[in-house]
Amino acid sequence: MEIKETTIPGLLLVRPRVFGDARGYFMESYAKRTWEAAGLQAEFVQDNESCSAKGVLRGLHFQRPPFAQAKLVRVVRGAVWDVAVDLRVGSPTYGQWYGVELNAGEKWQFFLPAGMAHGFLSLCDDTVFAYKVTAPYAPETEGGLPWNDSDLRIEWPLAAYGIDKPLLAAKDEVYAPFKGFRSEFLF
C-alpha cells in the first residue's frame, strides 16, 4: 500500500497494491490488517456506492457528532474531482480545502478523517463512486456547505471538462455559507 499525505493533517491519498496481467487486475481495496500495519485506524461500518452522469456535483456533505464519519472513497469507473474541507476546530488547516482527481485507472483512494465536509464532481458519464464510512447514515445529523461558497473558494474544474453548470440535488442548493458555520468537530 502506498500512502501520500496532503496539506491537511489526517487527509490521505492511499493506493492499494494492484496486481495486473493480461487478464486484468486484482487488488484488495481495503484490508484491515494492512491498514493497521501502516498505522491507520478506522472501523468501517457501511459501504455506499453511487453512479453519476458527467457534471453531477454531490456535496459538500458531512454528519455531525455523534455520527461523524471518516470515509475511504474511490472511483470504480470513470473519474471525479474530489474535495475535502477541514471543519475541525483547532486544526491548523480549519476552513481550508484539498482537491484531487480520482479515477478508475490509477486506483488512488482518498481517506477523510471525521470532521471533513466532502463533495465530488463527476468528470464523465457513468462514474461509479464507492466509499466506506465509520458511522451509519443518520439524516438528523446531516449537514452541508455550498459547493461554490465564496469564502472557501474551491477550484472546481468545470470549464476544463466542458461543464457549464453542475447538476445538484435540491438539498445542495440551500446550505448556509461557511462564514456563519459553527463547527462541532474537534481536531
DOBA-657794 format. One record per residue (C-alpha): residue in one letter; z negated, x, y. Coordinates in Angstrom, 2 decimals. Each point is the difference from the previous one (the first is absolute). Layout:
N
<site rest="A" pz="Z" px="X" py="Y"/>
...
END
This chain:
187
<site rest="M" pz="0.00" px="0.00" py="0.00"/>
<site rest="E" pz="0.89" px="1.22" py="3.47"/>
<site rest="I" pz="-2.18" px="-0.98" py="2.98"/>
<site rest="K" pz="0.84" px="0.41" py="3.69"/>
<site rest="E" pz="-2.49" px="-0.65" py="2.76"/>
<site rest="T" pz="1.13" px="-1.86" py="3.11"/>
<site rest="T" pz="-1.25" px="0.20" py="3.58"/>
<site rest="I" pz="-2.52" px="-2.78" py="-0.77"/>
<site rest="P" pz="-3.06" px="0.96" py="-2.10"/>
<site rest="G" pz="0.11" px="-1.52" py="-3.49"/>
<site rest="L" pz="3.55" px="-1.32" py="0.38"/>
<site rest="L" pz="2.01" px="1.80" py="-2.67"/>
<site rest="L" pz="3.50" px="0.30" py="-1.38"/>
<site rest="V" pz="-0.11" px="0.26" py="-3.78"/>
<site rest="R" pz="2.80" px="0.69" py="-2.46"/>
<site rest="P" pz="-0.64" px="-0.26" py="-3.73"/>
<site rest="R" pz="1.73" px="2.33" py="-2.42"/>
<site rest="V" pz="3.43" px="-1.36" py="-0.83"/>
<site rest="F" pz="1.69" px="0.94" py="-3.26"/>
<site rest="G" pz="3.74" px="-0.55" py="0.14"/>
<site rest="D" pz="2.89" px="0.58" py="-2.35"/>
<site rest="A" pz="3.41" px="-1.50" py="-0.80"/>
<site rest="R" pz="-1.68" px="-3.28" py="-1.01"/>
<site rest="G" pz="-1.83" px="-0.51" py="3.31"/>
<site rest="Y" pz="-3.60" px="0.81" py="0.82"/>
<site rest="F" pz="-3.63" px="-0.59" py="-0.94"/>
<site rest="M" pz="-3.09" px="0.24" py="2.18"/>
<site rest="E" pz="-3.58" px="-1.19" py="0.06"/>
<site rest="S" pz="-0.11" px="-1.80" py="3.34"/>
<site rest="Y" pz="-3.79" px="0.10" py="-0.19"/>
<site rest="A" pz="-2.41" px="1.63" py="-2.44"/>
<site rest="K" pz="-3.72" px="-0.17" py="0.71"/>
<site rest="R" pz="-0.73" px="3.32" py="-1.70"/>
<site rest="T" pz="2.68" px="1.79" py="2.06"/>
<site rest="W" pz="-1.36" px="-1.48" py="3.22"/>
<site rest="E" pz="-3.56" px="0.97" py="-0.84"/>
<site rest="A" pz="1.11" px="3.52" py="-0.93"/>
<site rest="A" pz="1.59" px="0.25" py="3.46"/>
<site rest="G" pz="-3.25" px="-1.15" py="1.62"/>
<site rest="L" pz="1.30" px="-3.44" py="0.96"/>
<site rest="Q" pz="-2.15" px="-3.07" py="-0.49"/>
<site rest="A" pz="1.26" px="-3.58" py="-0.04"/>
<site rest="E" pz="-0.84" px="-2.88" py="-2.30"/>
<site rest="F" pz="3.10" px="-2.18" py="0.03"/>
<site rest="V" pz="-0.49" px="-3.67" py="-0.93"/>
<site rest="Q" pz="3.34" px="-1.66" py="0.72"/>
<site rest="D" pz="3.71" px="0.83" py="-0.03"/>
<site rest="N" pz="2.45" px="-1.72" py="2.37"/>
<site rest="E" pz="3.77" px="0.02" py="0.35"/>
<site rest="S" pz="2.45" px="-1.37" py="2.56"/>
<site rest="C" pz="3.77" px="-0.08" py="0.36"/>
<site rest="S" pz="1.47" px="0.11" py="3.49"/>
<site rest="A" pz="3.40" px="-0.20" py="1.62"/>
<site rest="K" pz="1.13" px="2.61" py="2.50"/>
<site rest="G" pz="-1.79" px="-0.50" py="3.31"/>
<site rest="V" pz="-3.09" px="-1.75" py="-1.39"/>
<site rest="L" pz="-3.13" px="1.36" py="1.63"/>
<site rest="R" pz="-3.31" px="-0.75" py="-1.72"/>
<site rest="G" pz="-3.15" px="0.82" py="1.93"/>
<site rest="L" pz="-2.02" px="1.43" py="1.58"/>
<site rest="H" pz="-2.62" px="-1.40" py="-2.39"/>
<site rest="F" pz="-3.56" px="0.81" py="-1.04"/>
<site rest="Q" pz="-3.04" px="-1.66" py="-1.58"/>
<site rest="R" pz="-3.42" px="0.23" py="1.62"/>
<site rest="P" pz="-3.13" px="1.08" py="-1.87"/>
<site rest="P" pz="-1.30" px="-0.84" py="-2.52"/>
<site rest="F" pz="3.56" px="-0.36" py="-1.33"/>
<site rest="A" pz="1.51" px="3.01" py="1.79"/>
<site rest="Q" pz="2.75" px="1.49" py="-2.14"/>
<site rest="A" pz="1.11" px="3.51" py="-0.73"/>
<site rest="K" pz="3.63" px="-0.10" py="-1.15"/>
<site rest="L" pz="2.41" px="2.10" py="-2.03"/>
<site rest="V" pz="3.51" px="-1.12" py="0.97"/>
<site rest="R" pz="3.42" px="0.93" py="-1.33"/>
<site rest="V" pz="3.62" px="-1.11" py="-0.01"/>
<site rest="V" pz="1.43" px="-0.95" py="-3.38"/>
<site rest="R" pz="3.50" px="-0.80" py="1.33"/>
<site rest="G" pz="1.47" px="0.60" py="3.44"/>
<site rest="A" pz="-1.74" px="1.53" py="3.01"/>
<site rest="V" pz="-2.56" px="-0.83" py="2.70"/>
<site rest="W" pz="-1.43" px="1.45" py="3.17"/>
<site rest="D" pz="-3.71" px="-0.17" py="-0.81"/>
<site rest="V" pz="-2.69" px="0.09" py="2.69"/>
<site rest="A" pz="-3.78" px="0.32" py="0.01"/>
<site rest="V" pz="-2.23" px="-0.41" py="3.07"/>
<site rest="D" pz="-3.51" px="1.49" py="-0.05"/>
<site rest="L" pz="-2.57" px="-2.70" py="0.83"/>
<site rest="R" pz="-3.11" px="1.95" py="-1.05"/>
<site rest="V" pz="-2.56" px="0.26" py="2.79"/>
<site rest="G" pz="-1.08" px="3.64" py="0.31"/>
<site rest="S" pz="3.25" px="1.39" py="-1.39"/>
<site rest="P" pz="1.57" px="2.75" py="2.13"/>
<site rest="T" pz="3.30" px="-1.87" py="-0.41"/>
<site rest="Y" pz="-1.26" px="-3.53" py="0.79"/>
<site rest="G" pz="2.87" px="-2.11" py="1.33"/>
<site rest="Q" pz="2.65" px="2.50" py="-1.08"/>
<site rest="W" pz="2.82" px="-0.76" py="-2.41"/>
<site rest="Y" pz="1.92" px="1.94" py="-2.60"/>
<site rest="G" pz="3.40" px="-1.00" py="-1.35"/>
<site rest="V" pz="2.08" px="1.26" py="-2.89"/>
<site rest="E" pz="3.12" px="-1.05" py="-1.86"/>
<site rest="L" pz="-0.71" px="-0.84" py="-3.61"/>
<site rest="N" pz="2.88" px="-0.52" py="-2.40"/>
<site rest="A" pz="0.54" px="-0.53" py="-3.69"/>
<site rest="G" pz="1.86" px="3.28" py="-0.48"/>
<site rest="E" pz="-2.62" px="2.42" py="1.28"/>
<site rest="K" pz="-2.98" px="-1.78" py="-1.66"/>
<site rest="W" pz="-2.50" px="0.81" py="2.77"/>
<site rest="Q" pz="-2.93" px="-2.39" py="0.26"/>
<site rest="F" pz="-2.28" px="-0.65" py="2.93"/>
<site rest="F" pz="-3.79" px="-0.17" py="-0.47"/>
<site rest="L" pz="-1.76" px="-1.90" py="2.77"/>
<site rest="P" pz="-3.82" px="0.09" py="0.09"/>
<site rest="A" pz="-1.82" px="-3.21" py="0.94"/>
<site rest="G" pz="0.01" px="-0.55" py="3.74"/>
<site rest="M" pz="3.74" px="0.29" py="0.56"/>
<site rest="A" pz="2.36" px="-2.66" py="1.30"/>
<site rest="H" pz="3.16" px="0.19" py="-2.10"/>
<site rest="G" pz="3.56" px="-1.14" py="0.38"/>
<site rest="F" pz="3.51" px="0.82" py="-1.07"/>
<site rest="L" pz="3.61" px="-0.62" py="1.00"/>
<site rest="S" pz="2.54" px="-0.47" py="-2.78"/>
<site rest="L" pz="2.94" px="2.32" py="0.65"/>
<site rest="C" pz="2.39" px="-1.57" py="-2.53"/>
<site rest="D" pz="0.51" px="-3.22" py="-1.94"/>
<site rest="D" pz="-2.01" px="-0.75" py="-3.12"/>
<site rest="T" pz="-2.72" px="2.55" py="0.69"/>
<site rest="V" pz="-2.77" px="-0.30" py="-2.58"/>
<site rest="F" pz="-3.36" px="1.15" py="1.31"/>
<site rest="A" pz="-3.02" px="0.37" py="-2.32"/>
<site rest="Y" pz="-3.59" px="0.75" py="0.85"/>
<site rest="K" pz="-3.45" px="0.27" py="-1.50"/>
<site rest="V" pz="-3.09" px="-1.10" py="1.93"/>
<site rest="T" pz="-3.72" px="0.61" py="-0.37"/>
<site rest="A" pz="-1.11" px="-3.54" py="0.93"/>
<site rest="P" pz="1.47" px="-3.39" py="-0.89"/>
<site rest="Y" pz="1.91" px="-2.05" py="2.55"/>
<site rest="A" pz="-2.51" px="-1.91" py="2.13"/>
<site rest="P" pz="1.82" px="-2.12" py="2.59"/>
<site rest="E" pz="-3.19" px="-0.66" py="1.98"/>
<site rest="T" pz="-0.21" px="3.74" py="0.82"/>
<site rest="E" pz="3.68" px="0.50" py="0.76"/>
<site rest="G" pz="1.02" px="1.39" py="3.37"/>
<site rest="G" pz="2.86" px="1.73" py="1.70"/>
<site rest="L" pz="1.47" px="1.62" py="3.05"/>
<site rest="P" pz="3.39" px="-0.54" py="1.64"/>
<site rest="W" pz="2.70" px="2.21" py="-1.51"/>
<site rest="N" pz="1.28" px="0.73" py="3.51"/>
<site rest="D" pz="-3.34" px="0.45" py="1.77"/>
<site rest="S" pz="0.54" px="1.74" py="3.34"/>
<site rest="D" pz="-3.18" px="2.08" py="-0.32"/>
<site rest="L" pz="0.73" px="1.22" py="-3.55"/>
<site rest="R" pz="3.64" px="0.91" py="0.83"/>
<site rest="I" pz="1.13" px="0.15" py="-3.61"/>
<site rest="E" pz="3.51" px="1.44" py="-0.31"/>
<site rest="W" pz="1.75" px="-2.36" py="-2.42"/>
<site rest="P" pz="3.52" px="1.30" py="-0.88"/>
<site rest="L" pz="1.73" px="-3.32" py="0.68"/>
<site rest="A" pz="3.11" px="1.33" py="1.78"/>
<site rest="A" pz="0.46" px="2.85" py="-2.49"/>
<site rest="Y" pz="0.45" px="-2.59" py="-2.75"/>
<site rest="G" pz="2.02" px="-2.53" py="2.01"/>
<site rest="I" pz="-2.87" px="-2.48" py="0.26"/>
<site rest="D" pz="0.01" px="-1.98" py="3.26"/>
<site rest="K" pz="-3.22" px="-1.92" py="-0.55"/>
<site rest="P" pz="-2.30" px="0.11" py="-3.02"/>
<site rest="L" pz="-0.58" px="-3.12" py="-2.08"/>
<site rest="L" pz="-3.70" px="-0.87" py="0.12"/>
<site rest="A" pz="-2.35" px="-2.48" py="-1.64"/>
<site rest="A" pz="-1.37" px="-2.57" py="2.44"/>
<site rest="K" pz="-3.50" px="1.53" py="-0.22"/>
<site rest="D" pz="1.35" px="3.42" py="1.01"/>
<site rest="E" pz="1.26" px="-1.40" py="3.32"/>
<site rest="V" pz="-3.38" px="-1.21" py="1.27"/>
<site rest="Y" pz="-2.49" px="2.85" py="-0.47"/>
<site rest="A" pz="-2.05" px="1.02" py="3.04"/>
<site rest="P" pz="0.75" px="3.42" py="1.51"/>
<site rest="F" pz="-1.83" px="3.19" py="-0.90"/>
<site rest="K" pz="-1.40" px="0.34" py="3.53"/>
<site rest="G" pz="-2.64" px="-2.68" py="-0.67"/>
<site rest="F" pz="-0.51" px="0.83" py="-3.68"/>
<site rest="R" pz="-3.59" px="0.43" py="-1.22"/>
<site rest="S" pz="-0.06" px="2.00" py="-3.19"/>
<site rest="E" pz="-2.46" px="-0.57" py="-2.84"/>
<site rest="F" pz="1.17" px="3.12" py="-1.85"/>
<site rest="L" pz="-2.01" px="3.21" py="0.06"/>
<site rest="F" pz="1.29" px="3.53" py="-0.57"/>
END
